Amino acid sequence: MKNASFLLFTTILAISTNLRADGEQSTEERQITAVFDTLTHAWRSKDGQQWGERFLDDADFTVWFGLELKGKEEIQSGRCL
C-alpha cells in the first residue's frame, strides 16, 4: 500500500509539472519541483525529519491509510513512512 501511495504522489507530480513550449521551467516551477523532489527523496529514504521539514509547526497531516498526525514534530516522527 505504501508503494501505491508513493506512485500516486509521483504521478500527481508528473502531471502537475508543466514545461513551457521551449522545455524550460520558470523560476516558480523549478522551486515547486525542488520541493517535490525533496519530499520524494525523503519518502523513499524513510527520512521523517526531512519529510516533515516543509510542514508548519501546527500542521495536520492525514496519511493515506487514515493515521492523523498533529504538528510538525509528530509528522517528523516518521510514523507515516
Helices and strands as residue ranges (DSSP letters): H 2-16, H 27-45, H 48-52, E 60-62, E 68-70, H 72-75
